Amino acid sequence: MLIFLKTLIQVERMIIVYIPKQYRMKNEEAVQLMKSNPFALLITVDEHRPMATHIPLEIREDGGKIYATGHIAYGNMQKKL
């Protein structure tokens, strides 16, 4: 997952979550789903008030890894958090 604010931060870690069998999908299916719906939500809290911004994403694969790259507008309040 890549997050763009003022600098690029790459987070690489394995998150283990139980997914019931009927909801599991192969990596190829997950990538296709992300490519057909290339948006994410950036959610932060400022002074006990939640803020959310839709972020357009570019999904790409390189060397067996999946990268989601996005950006927020310069004038977005969340860039300051």
N, C-alpha and C positions, 0 to 999 in steps of 0.2 A: 504494500500500500504506500502510495506516495502522497505527501501533503505539501502543497505550496503555500507558504505565507510570505515571509521575506527571504527565507532560504529553503532549500530542498531538504527534506528529511525522509530517509528511507527506513522503514520499519520492517525488519525481517524476523518473524517469530512464528512458531507453530502454536496455534490456538486449538485446543482439543475441546470439542463440544459434542455431546451426544445428539445424533440426528436419527430419528426413527427411520426404519428401513423404507417405508413408503415415501419419504421425503428426500432420500439420498439421491444424488446425481453424480455422474462422472465429471471429471474435470473439464472435458470437452463441452459437455452440456452447460456447465456453469459459465465457461468463457463465452459461449454463444449467447447465453442469457444476459451477461454483462454487456456484450457488444450490441445487443438489440435494445438494451435499456441503459444507455451510458450516462447515468446521473447518480449522484450520491448526495447525502445530506451532511453538512457540517453543523454540528449542534454544540453550542457552548452556553455557559451561564455567566451573566454579568450582573452583579449585585442581586442575586436571587431571581433573576429574570432570564428565562431561556430564550435563546436566539437560534434560528435555523436558516441556512442558506442552501439552496439547490446548487450543486456544482456539476457542470458538464465534465465528462471524463473522456479520455482517450484510453482504450484498453489495448494493450499489445503484449505479445509473448516474445521472449528472448531467452534462449538457452534453457528452456524448460521452466522458466519463471514467468509469472503473470504480473504485469505492471499496470496500475491504474493511475493516470496522471490527470490532474485537474488544476483549476485556478479559481480565485475569487477576484472580484473587481477591486481596484485600488480604493475606491470610495466606500467599500463595504465596512461596516462597523466592526465586524469580527476580525479583521486583519490586525486590529490593535490588541486583541486578547491573546 
